[in-house]
């Protein structure tokens, strides 16, 4: 097994700012979910399935569980 990222892997780097950090000194749950949804949207667009297609279908991203 290798730790190398395959060349076909999707990457969407995020810079954590002070505003994203909560009182406990970690990225807040709200921000983590926002980052995940943003990355999923960017990945979908990169695959040719843009936001318009989701709107046309009445679909959207949702997080069922976050721990």
N, C-alpha and C positions, 0 to 999 in steps of 0.2 A: 504494500500500500504506500502511496506517495502523498505528500502534503501539497504537491503542486496543483495549482488551479488549472483546469483544462482551458485551452484557448477559446473554446466555445462558451465558456461560462459567462453569465451576465454579471456586470459589475456596476454598481451605482454608489460611488463613495459619498460619505456623509461627514461633514465637519460638525462636531459637537461644540455648541457655543455655551456660554455661561447661562443664557436664558433657558436652555434645555435642561439644566441641572436643577433638581429639587432640593429641598431642605436637608435631605439625607446625603446629599453629595453625589447622587447618581442621576443618570438621565431618567426623567420622569416617565411613567407608564404612558401618559398621553403622547409624549414625544416619540416613544418607541413605536407605538401603534401608527402614528402619523408617518414616521419614516418607513415602516413596513408597507403601508398602503401606497406611499409615493414610489417606493422601489418596485412594487408589483405593477403599478400603473406604467412606469417607465419601461419595465421589462416587456409588458404586453404591447406597448407602442413599438418597441424595438422589433417585436415579432410580427408587426403589421396589423395589430388589432388595437385600434385607438379608442379613445374615450367616446367618440361618436357612436361606435358600434355598441358599446355598453348602454348608452343612452337610448339608442334605437330599440334595444331589447328590453329596456326597463331594468337592467341589471346594474350592480355596483359591487365594490369590494366591501367585505366585512370581516371582522375578526371575531371568531366564535369563542375563542378562549385565549387568555393571556396570563401567564403565570410568572 
